[in-house]
Amino acid sequence: MPEPNAAERAREIEVERRTLLKAQADILKGWERLRNQQDLVTSLRASGQNSAQAERLLELFKRTLVEWERHRALIEQRIAYLHHAG
């Protein structure tokens, strides 16, 4: 497969940068949701209510954020590769 020219590579880098910005924004929102869920779990526990479902959702948020952060790292690696390719 032929190597992309500089203009094609620049376009690809720009697409990846936009993807990275969205991923970073999603991660920040995810951390906010996680903190809100942690507060809810704490509140439920303090009031003696059943917090099992809220705790399961909290764990799901945590696992999702780990995956989003891995995805962000892959995007960053792709951008670095594109900068050094060619």
Helices and strands as residue ranges (DSSP letters): H 6-46, H 52-84
